[in-house]
Amino acid sequence: MPLITESIGLLAATCTTMAFVPQAIKVIRTRNTAGLSLSMYVCFTIGVSLWLVYGCLLGDTAIIVANAITIVFAAIILALKLLYS
Amino acid sequence: MPLITESIGLLAATCTTMAFVPQAIKVIRTRNTAGLSLSMYVCFTIGVSLWLVYGCLLGDTAIIVANAITIVFAAIILALKLLYS
């Protein structure tokens, strides 16, 4: 794979993985989850868990690492949504 | 790739792509974006755009389709967050 393609993939994975960090911090700080969709976080957490299984089945470290990080923050947001709603 | 692995990947992609639909519907209906993190949606929309570029560079239809759908809903949520904040 050309270096430019690999770099774009790595940057893409970093952005979509780390995007959930500021949302988790915001929910922890404000406890305001009224605007967050429960269906979104249930569906997203299931999806990321399946990506993790998929990565494990393929033995693909990039998929495993990216989704293992994402699942932590998605699960925190989901848990706080359930707690504060 | 074994059928079970491919099926898990397809289900994972469907879940993480469609997860943003209920959030977009919720924002359109309630106009409540106070709890949504602007940083999350800026970072996520950039990330999904990069995944789309990555898919195009690889010529990978699954990556292109999944991210082309996701970007629509992520961009709607981002635009309404900017509009209503």
Backbone of each chain as nested JSON, in Angstrom:
{
  "chains": [
    {"id": "A", "residues": [
      {"number": 1, "name": "MET", "atoms": {"N": [0.848, -1.196, 0.0], "CA": [0.0, 0.0, 0.0], "C": [0.888, 1.252, 0.0]}},
      {"number": 2, "name": "PRO", "atoms": {"N": [0.573, 2.233, -0.888], "CA": [1.409, 3.45, -0.908], "C": [1.356, 4.165, 0.441]}},
      {"number": 3, "name": "LEU", "atoms": {"N": [2.454, 4.839, 0.786], "CA": [2.563, 5.511, 2.097], "C": [1.463, 6.539, 2.291]}},
      {"number": 4, "name": "ILE", "atoms": {"N": [1.105, 7.271, 1.206], "CA": [0.076, 8.317, 1.323], "C": [-1.282, 7.691, 1.691]}},
      {"number": 5, "name": "THR", "atoms": {"N": [-1.598, 6.535, 1.075], "CA": [-2.865, 5.838, 1.37], "C": [-2.875, 5.355, 2.815]}},
      {"number": 6, "name": "GLU", "atoms": {"N": [-1.757, 4.762, 3.225], "CA": [-1.641, 4.232, 4.593], "C": [-1.75, 5.379, 5.613]}},
      {"number": 7, "name": "SER", "atoms": {"N": [-1.148, 6.525, 5.289], "CA": [-1.174, 7.679, 6.198], "C": [-2.596, 8.217, 6.333]}},
      {"number": 8, "name": "ILE", "atoms": {"N": [-3.32, 8.276, 5.2], "CA": [-4.708, 8.762, 5.226], "C": [-5.576, 7.809, 6.052]}},
      {"number": 9, "name": "GLY", "atoms": {"N": [-5.371, 6.519, 5.909], "CA": [-6.115, 5.526, 6.687], "C": [-5.847, 5.66, 8.172]}},
      {"number": 10, "name": "LEU", "atoms": {"N": [-4.587, 5.89, 8.515], "CA": [-4.187, 6.03, 9.921], "C": [-4.797, 7.296, 10.524]}},
      {"number": 11, "name": "LEU", "atoms": {"N": [-4.763, 8.388, 9.743], "CA": [-5.333, 9.67, 10.192], "C": [-6.853, 9.545, 10.341]}},
      {"number": 12, "name": "ALA", "atoms": {"N": [-7.485, 8.86, 9.387], "CA": [-8.931, 8.64, 9.439], "C": [-9.306, 7.859, 10.697]}},
      {"number": 13, "name": "ALA", "atoms": {"N": [-8.57, 6.785, 10.982], "CA": [-8.841, 5.952, 12.157], "C": [-8.65, 6.752, 13.445]}},
      {"number": 14, "name": "THR", "atoms": {"N": [-7.611, 7.591, 13.468], "CA": [-7.346, 8.415, 14.658], "C": [-8.492, 9.389, 14.895]}},
      {"number": 15, "name": "CYS", "atoms": {"N": [-8.956, 10.044, 13.828], "CA": [-10.063, 11.021, 13.956], "C": [-11.351, 10.363, 14.432]}},
      {"number": 16, "name": "THR", "atoms": {"N": [-11.765, 9.269, 13.792], "CA": [-13.056, 8.657, 14.148], "C": [-12.979, 7.965, 15.515]}},
      {"number": 17, "name": "THR", "atoms": {"N": [-11.779, 7.56, 15.923], "CA": [-11.612, 6.942, 17.243], "C": [-11.616, 8.009, 18.338]}},
      {"number": 18, "name": "MET", "atoms": {"N": [-10.822, 9.063, 18.145], "CA": [-10.653, 10.08, 19.187], "C": [-11.837, 11.051, 19.26]}},
      {"number": 19, "name": "ALA", "atoms": {"N": [-12.704, 11.042, 18.253], "CA": [-13.864, 11.945, 18.235], "C": [-14.746, 11.76, 19.47]}},
      {"number": 20, "name": "PHE", "atoms": {"N": [-14.789, 10.528, 19.999], "CA": [-15.688, 10.245, 21.124], "C": [-15.132, 10.719, 22.468]}},
      {"number": 21, "name": "VAL", "atoms": {"N": [-13.846, 11.076, 22.498], "CA": [-13.234, 11.555, 23.749], "C": [-13.881, 12.865, 24.217]}},
      {"number": 22, "name": "PRO", "atoms": {"N": [-13.963, 13.928, 23.357], "CA": [-14.59, 15.172, 23.841], "C": [-16.062, 14.994, 24.225]}},
      {"number": 23, "name": "GLN", "atoms": {"N": [-16.773, 14.069, 23.541], "CA": [-18.185, 13.832, 23.903], "C": [-18.278, 13.177, 25.283]}},
      {"number": 24, "name": "ALA", "atoms": {"N": [-17.39, 12.214, 25.549], "CA": [-17.379, 11.552, 26.864], "C": [-17.041, 12.568, 27.955]}},
      {"number": 25, "name": "ILE", "atoms": {"N": [-16.041, 13.422, 27.698], "CA": [-15.642, 14.444, 28.683], "C": [-16.81, 15.405, 28.942]}},
      {"number": 26, "name": "LYS", "atoms": {"N": [-17.496, 15.806, 27.864], "CA": [-18.618, 16.734, 27.995], "C": [-19.743, 16.135, 28.858]}},
      {"number": 27, "name": "VAL", "atoms": {"N": [-20.048, 14.867, 28.624], "CA": [-21.11, 14.207, 29.395], "C": [-20.704, 14.066, 30.865]}},
      {"number": 28, "name": "ILE", "atoms": {"N": [-19.431, 13.714, 31.107], "CA": [-18.937, 13.566, 32.488], "C": [-19.033, 14.912, 33.216]}},
      {"number": 29, "name": "ARG", "atoms": {"N": [-18.637, 15.999, 32.516], "CA": [-18.629, 17.333, 33.129], "C": [-20.029, 17.897, 33.349]}},
      {"number": 30, "name": "THR", "atoms": {"N": [-20.885, 17.817, 32.302], "CA": [-22.179, 18.512, 32.359], "C": [-23.339, 17.626, 32.843]}},
      {"number": 31, "name": "ARG", "atoms": {"N": [-23.182, 16.315, 32.753], "CA": [-24.257, 15.344, 33.057], "C": [-25.495, 15.593, 32.192]}},
      {"number": 32, "name": "ASN", "atoms": {"N": [-25.333, 16.381, 31.128], "CA": [-26.448, 16.675, 30.223], "C": [-26.452, 15.662, 29.083]}},
      {"number": 33, "name": "THR", "atoms": {"N": [-27.389, 14.714, 29.151], "CA": [-27.465, 13.692, 28.097], "C": [-28.807, 13.761, 27.361]}},
      {"number": 34, "name": "ALA", "atoms": {"N": [-29.589, 14.81, 27.654], "CA": [-30.933, 14.921, 27.062], "C": [-30.891, 14.908, 25.535]}},
      {"number": 35, "name": "GLY", "atoms": {"N": [-29.891, 15.56, 24.953], "CA": [-29.813, 15.658, 23.499], "C": [-29.209, 14.438, 22.828]}},
      {"number": 36, "name": "LEU", "atoms": {"N": [-28.636, 13.537, 23.631], "CA": [-27.989, 12.348, 23.049], "C": [-29.027, 11.261, 22.788]}},
      {"number": 37, "name": "SER", "atoms": {"N": [-28.891, 10.608, 21.642], "CA": [-29.813, 9.537, 21.273], "C": [-29.353, 8.209, 21.891]}},
      {"number": 38, "name": "LEU", "atoms": {"N": [-30.231, 7.621, 22.731], "CA": [-29.922, 6.312, 23.33], "C": [-29.75, 5.257, 22.234]}},
      {"number": 39, "name": "SER", "atoms": {"N": [-30.649, 5.292, 21.235], "CA": [-30.572, 4.321, 20.129], "C": [-29.221, 4.401, 19.428]}},
      {"number": 40, "name": "MET", "atoms": {"N": [-28.71, 5.638, 19.247], "CA": [-27.414, 5.79, 18.586], "C": [-26.329, 5.062, 19.354]}},
      {"number": 41, "name": "TYR", "atoms": {"N": [-26.273, 5.301, 20.677], "CA": [-25.157, 4.733, 21.446], "C": [-25.306, 3.227, 21.669]}},
      {"number": 42, "name": "VAL", "atoms": {"N": [-26.544, 2.721, 21.717], "CA": [-26.745, 1.274, 21.796], "C": [-26.25, 0.637, 20.49]}},
      {"number": 43, "name": "CYS", "atoms": {"N": [-26.74, 1.182, 19.37], "CA": [-26.4, 0.666, 18.036], "C": [-24.892, 0.796, 17.772]}},
      {"number": 44, "name": "PHE", "atoms": {"N": [-24.318, 1.953, 18.147], "CA": [-22.9, 2.201, 17.882], "C": [-22.007, 1.281, 18.719]}},
      {"number": 45, "name": "THR", "atoms": {"N": [-22.379, 1.092, 20.004], "CA": [-21.569, 0.236, 20.879], "C": [-21.613, -1.22, 20.396]}},
      {"number": 46, "name": "ILE", "atoms": {"N": [-22.798, -1.67, 19.961], "CA": [-22.908, -3.025, 19.386], "C": [-22.02, -3.125, 18.134]}},
      {"number": 47, "name": "GLY", "atoms": {"N": [-22.105, -2.092, 17.265], "CA": [-21.322, -2.077, 16.024], "C": [-19.825, -2.127, 16.27]}},
      {"number": 48, "name": "VAL", "atoms": {"N": [-19.355, -1.32, 17.229], "CA": [-17.919, -1.283, 17.527], "C": [-17.465, -2.623, 18.133]}},
      {"number": 49, "name": "SER", "atoms": {"N": [-18.346, -3.235, 18.955], "CA": [-18.027, -4.562, 19.521], "C": [-17.872, -5.595, 18.402]}},
      {"number": 50, "name": "LEU", "atoms": {"N": [-18.766, -5.498, 17.396], "CA": [-18.681, -6.429, 16.259], "C": [-17.422, -6.165, 15.429]}},
      {"number": 51, "name": "TRP", "atoms": {"N": [-17.026, -4.893, 15.282], "CA": [-15.767, -4.559, 14.59], "C": [-14.585, -5.189, 15.321]}},
      {"number": 52, "name": "LEU", "atoms": {"N": [-14.668, -5.182, 16.664], "CA": [-13.592, -5.765, 17.483], "C": [-13.507, -7.278, 17.236]}},
      {"number": 53, "name": "VAL", "atoms": {"N": [-14.67, -7.944, 17.197], "CA": [-14.72, -9.388, 16.906], "C": [-14.153, -9.646, 15.508]}},
      {"number": 54, "name": "TYR", "atoms": {"N": [-14.577, -8.8, 14.552], "CA": [-14.111, -8.913, 13.161], "C": [-12.583, -8.772, 13.091]}},
      {"number": 55, "name": "GLY", "atoms": {"N": [-12.048, -7.77, 13.8], "CA": [-10.587, -7.564, 13.833], "C": [-9.862, -8.76, 14.428]}},
      {"number": 56, "name": "CYS", "atoms": {"N": [-10.441, -9.331, 15.502], "CA": [-9.835, -10.507, 16.145], "C": [-9.854, -11.712, 15.204]}},
      {"number": 57, "name": "LEU", "atoms": {"N": [-10.992, -11.903, 14.502], "CA": [-11.103, -13.028, 13.56], "C": [-10.097, -12.895, 12.421]}},
      {"number": 58, "name": "LEU", "atoms": {"N": [-9.846, -11.639, 11.995], "CA": [-8.885, -11.404, 10.904], "C": [-7.453, -11.311, 11.417]}},
      {"number": 59, "name": "GLY", "atoms": {"N": [-7.298, -11.105, 12.747], "CA": [-5.97, -10.889, 13.319], "C": [-5.391, -9.561, 12.867]}},
      {"number": 60, "name": "ASP", "atoms": {"N": [-6.292, -8.566, 12.668], "CA": [-5.871, -7.253, 12.165], "C": [-5.69, -6.285, 13.337]}},
      {"number": 61, "name": "THR", "atoms": {"N": [-4.425, -6.005, 13.669], "CA": [-4.101, -5.188, 14.847], "C": [-4.711, -3.791, 14.774]}},
      {"number": 62, "name": "ALA", "atoms": {"N": [-4.709, -3.167, 13.596], "CA": [-5.231, -1.801, 13.453], "C": [-6.72, -1.758, 13.797]}},
      {"number": 63, "name": "ILE", "atoms": {"N": [-7.492, -2.712, 13.283], "CA": [-8.936, -2.776, 13.564], "C": [-9.166, -3.042, 15.053]}},
      {"number": 64, "name": "ILE", "atoms": {"N": [-8.363, -3.96, 15.623], "CA": [-8.509, -4.304, 17.045], "C": [-8.232, -3.076, 17.924]}},
      {"number": 65, "name": "VAL", "atoms": {"N": [-7.085, -2.415, 17.699], "CA": [-6.681, -1.274, 18.547], "C": [-7.679, -0.12, 18.432]}},
      {"number": 66, "name": "ALA", "atoms": {"N": [-8.01, 0.266, 17.193], "CA": [-8.92, 1.405, 16.975], "C": [-10.268, 1.162, 17.66]}},
      {"number": 67, "name": "ASN", "atoms": {"N": [-10.81, -0.055, 17.517], "CA": [-12.134, -0.336, 18.075], "C": [-12.103, -0.603, 19.572]}},
      {"number": 68, "name": "ALA", "atoms": {"N": [-10.974, -1.124, 20.076], "CA": [-10.837, -1.326, 21.53], "C": [-10.849, 0.036, 22.236]}},
      {"number": 69, "name": "ILE", "atoms": {"N": [-10.227, 1.051, 21.621], "CA": [-10.216, 2.406, 22.209], "C": [-11.612, 3.024, 22.088]}},
      {"number": 70, "name": "THR", "atoms": {"N": [-12.206, 2.927, 20.892], "CA": [-13.526, 3.53, 20.665], "C": [-14.578, 2.962, 21.609]}},
      {"number": 71, "name": "ILE", "atoms": {"N": [-14.531, 1.643, 21.825], "CA": [-15.558, 0.992, 22.648], "C": [-15.54, 1.531, 24.082]}},
      {"number": 72, "name": "VAL", "atoms": {"N": [-14.374, 1.884, 24.589], "CA": [-14.276, 2.422, 25.956], "C": [-15.093, 3.706, 26.067]}},
      {"number": 73, "name": "PHE", "atoms": {"N": [-14.862, 4.635, 25.131], "CA": [-15.539, 5.938, 25.198], "C": [-17.025, 5.824, 24.843]}},
      {"number": 74, "name": "ALA", "atoms": {"N": [-17.355, 4.986, 23.86], "CA": [-18.759, 4.788, 23.497], "C": [-19.525, 4.175, 24.67]}},
      {"number": 75, "name": "ALA", "atoms": {"N": [-18.891, 3.234, 25.365], "CA": [-19.543, 2.574, 26.51], "C": [-19.711, 3.544, 27.678]}},
      {"number": 76, "name": "ILE", "atoms": {"N": [-18.729, 4.443, 27.885], "CA": [-18.839, 5.456, 28.955], "C": [-20.042, 6.357, 28.66]}},
      {"number": 77, "name": "ILE", "atoms": {"N": [-20.147, 6.831, 27.41], "CA": [-21.257, 7.727, 27.025], "C": [-22.589, 6.996, 27.185]}},
      {"number": 78, "name": "LEU", "atoms": {"N": [-22.656, 5.739, 26.733], "CA": [-23.893, 4.942, 26.845], "C": [-24.286, 4.743, 28.315]}},
      {"number": 79, "name": "ALA", "atoms": {"N": [-23.304, 4.402, 29.149], "CA": [-23.579, 4.166, 30.572], "C": [-24.092, 5.44, 31.241]}},
      {"number": 80, "name": "LEU", "atoms": {"N": [-23.475, 6.589, 30.919], "CA": [-23.902, 7.852, 31.535], "C": [-25.26, 8.297, 30.996]}},
      {"number": 81, "name": "LYS", "atoms": {"N": [-25.532, 7.993, 29.725], "CA": [-26.854, 8.287, 29.158], "C": [-27.924, 7.507, 29.934]}},
      {"number": 82, "name": "LEU", "atoms": {"N": [-27.663, 6.239, 30.207], "CA": [-28.61, 5.407, 30.949], "C": [-28.742, 5.886, 32.4]}},
      {"number": 83, "name": "LEU", "atoms": {"N": [-27.619, 6.32, 32.966], "CA": [-27.586, 6.758, 34.373], "C": [-28.322, 8.081, 34.582]}},
      {"number": 84, "name": "TYR", "atoms": {"N": [-28.117, 9.022, 33.682], "CA": [-28.656, 10.375, 33.867], "C": [-30.039, 10.583, 33.241]}},
      {"number": 85, "name": "SER", "atoms": {"N": [-30.519, 9.609, 32.455], "CA": [-31.812, 9.815, 31.783], "C": [-32.98, 9.493, 32.717]}}
    ]},
    {"id": "B", "residues": [
      {"number": 1, "name": "MET", "atoms": {"N": [-12.165, -15.001, 2.56], "CA": [-12.596, -14.737, 3.937], "C": [-13.797, -15.637, 4.266]}},
      {"number": 2, "name": "PRO", "atoms": {"N": [-13.793, -16.293, 5.458], "CA": [-14.942, -17.148, 5.81], "C": [-16.232, -16.326, 5.864]}},
      {"number": 3, "name": "LEU", "atoms": {"N": [-17.353, -17.002, 5.537], "CA": [-18.651, -16.322, 5.481], "C": [-19.02, -15.68, 6.815]}},
      {"number": 4, "name": "ILE", "atoms": {"N": [-18.689, -16.357, 7.932], "CA": [-19.04, -15.839, 9.263], "C": [-18.29, -14.525, 9.532]}},
      {"number": 5, "name": "THR", "atoms": {"N": [-17.015, -14.471, 9.14], "CA": [-16.213, -13.261, 9.333], "C": [-16.77, -12.119, 8.481]}},
      {"number": 6, "name": "GLU", "atoms": {"N": [-17.07, -12.427, 7.225], "CA": [-17.615, -11.415, 6.308], "C": [-18.967, -10.899, 6.816]}},
      {"number": 7, "name": "SER", "atoms": {"N": [-19.788, -11.814, 7.35], "CA": [-21.11, -11.429, 7.861], "C": [-20.977, -10.515, 9.076]}},
      {"number": 8, "name": "ILE", "atoms": {"N": [-20.012, -10.835, 9.967], "CA": [-19.793, -9.999, 11.159], "C": [-19.321, -8.604, 10.741]}},
      {"number": 9, "name": "GLY", "atoms": {"N": [-18.437, -8.546, 9.76], "CA": [-17.948, -7.258, 9.253], "C": [-19.071, -6.43, 8.648]}},
      {"number": 10, "name": "LEU", "atoms": {"N": [-19.949, -7.089, 7.911], "CA": [-21.07, -6.399, 7.266], "C": [-22.056, -5.876, 8.316]}},
      {"number": 11, "name": "LEU", "atoms": {"N": [-22.304, -6.699, 9.339], "CA": [-23.22, -6.304, 10.426], "C": [-22.606, -5.152, 11.229]}},
      {"number": 12, "name": "ALA", "atoms": {"N": [-21.295, -5.239, 11.476], "CA": [-20.585, -4.179, 12.204], "C": [-20.697, -2.857, 11.453]}},
      {"number": 13, "name": "ALA", "atoms": {"N": [-20.446, -2.891, 10.138], "CA": [-20.498, -1.685, 9.304], "C": [-21.908, -1.098, 9.287]}},
      {"number": 14, "name": "THR", "atoms": {"N": [-22.909, -1.981, 9.224], "CA": [-24.306, -1.522, 9.22], "C": [-24.637, -0.809, 10.533]}},
      {"number": 15, "name": "CYS", "atoms": {"N": [-24.227, -1.416, 11.663], "CA": [-24.514, -0.821, 12.98], "C": [-23.836, 0.542, 13.148]}},
      {"number": 16, "name": "THR", "atoms": {"N": [-22.54, 0.628, 12.859], "CA": [-21.826, 1.891, 13.115], "C": [-22.238, 2.972, 12.094]}},
      {"number": 17, "name": "THR", "atoms": {"N": [-22.709, 2.548, 10.92], "CA": [-23.173, 3.523, 9.922], "C": [-24.563, 4.037, 10.282]}},
      {"number": 18, "name": "MET", "atoms": {"N": [-25.479, 3.107, 10.601], "CA": [-26.87, 3.486, 10.852], "C": [-27.085, 4.099, 12.231]}},
      {"number": 19, "name": "ALA", "atoms": {"N": [-26.094, 3.972, 13.122], "CA": [-26.216, 4.528, 14.482], "C": [-26.5, 6.03, 14.464]}},
      {"number": 20, "name": "PHE", "atoms": {"N": [-25.991, 6.719, 13.444], "CA": [-26.131, 8.186, 13.403], "C": [-27.507, 8.64, 12.914]}},
      {"number": 21, "name": "VAL", "atoms": {"N": [-28.289, 7.716, 12.37], "CA": [-29.636, 8.071, 11.885], "C": [-30.537, 8.518, 13.044]}},
      {"number": 22, "name": "PRO", "atoms": {"N": [-30.686, 7.717, 14.135], "CA": [-31.561, 8.178, 15.233], "C": [-31.079, 9.474, 15.883]}},
      {"number": 23, "name": "GLN", "atoms": {"N": [-29.729, 9.685, 15.923], "CA": [-29.225, 10.944, 16.498], "C": [-29.605, 12.131, 15.605]}},
      {"number": 24, "name": "ALA", "atoms": {"N": [-29.493, 11.966, 14.294], "CA": [-29.869, 13.042, 13.362], "C": [-31.37, 13.334, 13.471]}},
      {"number": 25, "name": "ILE", "atoms": {"N": [-32.193, 12.285, 13.537], "CA": [-33.648, 12.463, 13.665], "C": [-33.973, 13.195, 14.973]}},
      {"number": 26, "name": "LYS", "atoms": {"N": [-33.287, 12.799, 16.058], "CA": [-33.532, 13.429, 17.364], "C": [-33.207, 14.921, 17.339]}},
      {"number": 27, "name": "VAL", "atoms": {"N": [-32.091, 15.273, 16.704], "CA": [-31.687, 16.692, 16.633], "C": [-32.674, 17.478, 15.757]}},
      {"number": 28, "name": "ILE", "atoms": {"N": [-33.096, 16.884, 14.647], "CA": [-34.059, 17.554, 13.752], "C": [-35.375, 17.801, 14.502]}},
      {"number": 29, "name": "ARG", "atoms": {"N": [-35.826, 16.801, 15.267], "CA": [-37.1, 16.905, 15.988], "C": [-37.042, 17.867, 17.167]}},
      {"number": 30, "name": "THR", "atoms": {"N": [-35.985, 17.722, 18.01], "CA": [-35.958, 18.461, 19.285], "C": [-35.196, 19.787, 19.203]}},
      {"number": 31, "name": "ARG", "atoms": {"N": [-34.325, 19.923, 18.211], "CA": [-33.425, 21.088, 18.108], "C": [-32.558, 21.263, 19.357]}},
      {"number": 32, "name": "ASN", "atoms": {"N": [-32.479, 20.217, 20.172], "CA": [-31.655, 20.269, 21.381], "C": [-30.266, 19.702, 21.08]}},
      {"number": 33, "name": "THR", "atoms": {"N": [-29.304, 20.606, 20.958], "CA": [-27.937, 20.155, 20.653], "C": [-26.978, 20.521, 21.784]}},
      {"number": 34, "name": "ALA", "atoms": {"N": [-27.532, 20.994, 22.921], "CA": [-26.683, 21.463, 24.026], "C": [-25.746, 20.361, 24.531]}},
      {"number": 35, "name": "GLY", "atoms": {"N": [-26.237, 19.124, 24.575], "CA": [-25.424, 18.041, 25.111], "C": [-24.448, 17.445, 24.11]}},
      {"number": 36, "name": "LEU", "atoms": {"N": [-24.583, 17.841, 22.842], "CA": [-23.693, 17.28, 21.814], "C": [-22.368, 18.042, 21.779]}},
      {"number": 37, "name": "SER", "atoms": {"N": [-21.276, 17.306, 21.644], "CA": [-19.952, 17.924, 21.58], "C": [-19.637, 18.365, 20.143]}},
      {"number": 38, "name": "LEU", "atoms": {"N": [-19.403, 19.685, 19.992], "CA": [-19.024, 20.216, 18.665], "C": [-17.71, 19.577, 18.2]}},
      {"number": 39, "name": "SER", "atoms": {"N": [-16.748, 19.467, 19.14], "CA": [-15.441, 18.864, 18.8], "C": [-15.621, 17.446, 18.269]}},
      {"number": 40, "name": "MET", "atoms": {"N": [-16.544, 16.693, 18.883], "CA": [-16.77, 15.323, 18.417], "C": [-17.206, 15.317, 16.96]}},
      {"number": 41, "name": "TYR", "atoms": {"N": [-18.198, 16.149, 16.633], "CA": [-18.746, 16.079, 15.274], "C": [-17.82, 16.683, 14.216]}},
      {"number": 42, "name": "VAL", "atoms": {"N": [-17.011, 17.679, 14.623], "CA": [-15.995, 18.211, 13.695], "C": [-14.971, 17.109, 13.415]}},
      {"number": 43, "name": "CYS", "atoms": {"N": [-14.444, 16.522, 14.478], "CA": [-13.41, 15.483, 14.375], "C": [-13.95, 14.25, 13.631]}},
      {"number": 44, "name": "PHE", "atoms": {"N": [-15.184, 13.851, 13.951], "CA": [-15.769, 12.658, 13.34], "C": [-16.028, 12.869, 11.85]}},
      {"number": 45, "name": "THR", "atoms": {"N": [-16.557, 14.063, 11.499], "CA": [-16.853, 14.341, 10.087], "C": [-15.56, 14.377, 9.261]}},
      {"number": 46, "name": "ILE", "atoms": {"N": [-14.51, 14.968, 9.827], "CA": [-13.199, 14.961, 9.144], "C": [-12.727, 13.51, 8.978]}},
      {"number": 47, "name": "GLY", "atoms": {"N": [-12.835, 12.724, 10.048], "CA": [-12.398, 11.319, 10.012], "C": [-13.133, 10.503, 8.965]}},
      {"number": 48, "name": "VAL", "atoms": {"N": [-14.462, 10.662, 8.912], "CA": [-15.258, 9.9, 7.944], "C": [-14.918, 10.338, 6.51]}},
      {"number": 49, "name": "SER", "atoms": {"N": [-14.657, 11.652, 6.339], "CA": [-14.238, 12.149, 5.012], "C": [-12.925, 11.504, 4.589]}},
      {"number": 50, "name": "LEU", "atoms": {"N": [-12.013, 11.373, 5.551], "CA": [-10.723, 10.741, 5.252], "C": [-10.9, 9.248, 4.945]}},
      {"number": 51, "name": "TRP", "atoms": {"N": [-11.836, 8.573, 5.667], "CA": [-12.134, 7.165, 5.354], "C": [-12.646, 7.035, 3.923]}},
      {"number": 52, "name": "LEU", "atoms": {"N": [-13.445, 8.039, 3.504], "CA": [-13.999, 8.031, 2.145], "C": [-12.872, 8.169, 1.113]}},
      {"number": 53, "name": "VAL", "atoms": {"N": [-11.934, 9.072, 1.378], "CA": [-10.764, 9.245, 0.497], "C": [-9.958, 7.946, 0.452]}},
      {"number": 54, "name": "TYR", "atoms": {"N": [-9.768, 7.351, 1.644], "CA": [-9.019, 6.098, 1.771], "C": [-9.688, 4.98, 0.947]}},
      {"number": 55, "name": "GLY", "atoms": {"N": [-11.016, 4.889, 1.069], "CA": [-11.77, 3.891, 0.303], "C": [-11.638, 4.104, -1.2]}},
      {"number": 56, "name": "CYS", "atoms": {"N": [-11.687, 5.388, -1.616], "CA": [-11.542, 5.716, -3.049], "C": [-10.147, 5.344, -3.549]}},
      {"number": 57, "name": "LEU", "atoms": {"N": [-9.119, 5.646, -2.737], "CA": [-7.736, 5.334, -3.13], "C": [-7.535, 3.822, -3.257]}},
      {"number": 58, "name": "LEU", "atoms": {"N": [-8.216, 3.052, -2.377], "CA": [-8.09, 1.587, -2.422], "C": [-9.058, 0.963, -3.424]}},
      {"number": 59, "name": "GLY", "atoms": {"N": [-10.082, 1.768, -3.848], "CA": [-11.12, 1.231, -4.719], "C": [-11.976, 0.204, -3.985]}},
      {"number": 60, "name": "ASP", "atoms": {"N": [-12.148, 0.416, -2.648], "CA": [-12.887, -0.537, -1.805], "C": [-14.34, -0.054, -1.659]}},
      {"number": 61, "name": "THR", "atoms": {"N": [-15.248, -0.731, -2.359], "CA": [-16.662, -0.32, -2.394], "C": [-17.295, -0.288, -1.002]}},
      {"number": 62, "name": "ALA", "atoms": {"N": [-16.994, -1.286, -0.161], "CA": [-17.598, -1.355, 1.183], "C": [-17.227, -0.118, 2.004]}},
      {"number": 63, "name": "ILE", "atoms": {"N": [-15.964, 0.26, 1.987], "CA": [-15.497, 1.446, 2.746], "C": [-16.144, 2.701, 2.176]}},
      {"number": 64, "name": "ILE", "atoms": {"N": [-16.219, 2.791, 0.834], "CA": [-16.806, 3.972, 0.182], "C": [-18.286, 4.108, 0.559]}},
      {"number": 65, "name": "VAL", "atoms": {"N": [-19.057, 3.033, 0.403], "CA": [-20.512, 3.089, 0.653], "C": [-20.807, 3.394, 2.12]}},
      {"number": 66, "name": "ALA", "atoms": {"N": [-20.152, 2.649, 3.041], "CA": [-20.399, 2.837, 4.475], "C": [-20.113, 4.279, 4.893]}},
      {"number": 67, "name": "ASN", "atoms": {"N": [-18.988, 4.83, 4.417], "CA": [-18.607, 6.171, 4.848], "C": [-19.376, 7.271, 4.11]}},
      {"number": 68, "name": "ALA", "atoms": {"N": [-19.8, 7.004, 2.888], "CA": [-20.613, 7.981, 2.146], "C": [-21.964, 8.159, 2.849]}},
      {"number": 69, "name": "ILE", "atoms": {"N": [-22.517, 7.06, 3.39], "CA": [-23.786, 7.146, 4.128], "C": [-23.558, 7.853, 5.469]}},
      {"number": 70, "name": "THR", "atoms": {"N": [-22.511, 7.427, 6.185], "CA": [-22.24, 8.008, 7.512], "C": [-22.018, 9.511, 7.435]}},
      {"number": 71, "name": "ILE", "atoms": {"N": [-21.283, 9.96, 6.399], "CA": [-20.926, 11.381, 6.292], "C": [-22.18, 12.248, 6.15]}},
      {"number": 72, "name": "VAL", "atoms": {"N": [-23.211, 11.738, 5.5], "CA": [-24.457, 12.506, 5.334], "C": [-25.053, 12.826, 6.705]}},
      {"number": 73, "name": "PHE", "atoms": {"N": [-25.184, 11.793, 7.546], "CA": [-25.825, 11.982, 8.855], "C": [-24.924, 12.76, 9.813]}},
      {"number": 74, "name": "ALA", "atoms": {"N": [-23.613, 12.488, 9.781], "CA": [-22.675, 13.223, 10.638], "C": [-22.682, 14.705, 10.262]}},
      {"number": 75, "name": "ALA", "atoms": {"N": [-22.74, 14.994, 8.971], "CA": [-22.738, 16.388, 8.504], "C": [-24.042, 17.096, 8.873]}},
      {"number": 76, "name": "ILE", "atoms": {"N": [-25.174, 16.37, 8.818], "CA": [-26.469, 16.954, 9.224], "C": [-26.404, 17.337, 10.713]}},
      {"number": 77, "name": "ILE", "atoms": {"N": [-25.907, 16.414, 11.553], "CA": [-25.822, 16.669, 13.0], "C": [-24.887, 17.854, 13.253]}},
      {"number": 78, "name": "LEU", "atoms": {"N": [-23.728, 17.873, 12.575], "CA": [-22.762, 18.976, 12.736], "C": [-23.374, 20.31, 12.328]}},
      {"number": 79, "name": "ALA", "atoms": {"N": [-24.065, 20.33, 11.19], "CA": [-24.673, 21.577, 10.689], "C": [-25.727, 22.093, 11.664]}},
      {"number": 80, "name": "LEU", "atoms": {"N": [-26.556, 21.17, 12.211], "CA": [-27.613, 21.59, 13.145], "C": [-27.02, 22.009, 14.487]}},
      {"number": 81, "name": "LYS", "atoms": {"N": [-25.918, 21.374, 14.89], "CA": [-25.216, 21.786, 16.118], "C": [-24.742, 23.234, 15.959]}},
      {"number": 82, "name": "LEU", "atoms": {"N": [-24.162, 23.543, 14.802], "CA": [-23.67, 24.908, 14.541], "C": [-24.843, 25.894, 14.454]}},
      {"number": 83, "name": "LEU", "atoms": {"N": [-25.947, 25.441, 13.856], "CA": [-27.118, 26.302, 13.655], "C": [-27.831, 26.629, 14.963]}},
      {"number": 84, "name": "TYR", "atoms": {"N": [-27.984, 25.649, 15.822], "CA": [-28.796, 25.815, 17.035], "C": [-27.979, 26.25, 18.257]}},
      {"number": 85, "name": "SER", "atoms": {"N": [-26.638, 26.256, 18.158], "CA": [-25.816, 26.603, 19.331], "C": [-25.695, 28.128, 19.485]}}
    ]}
  ]
}
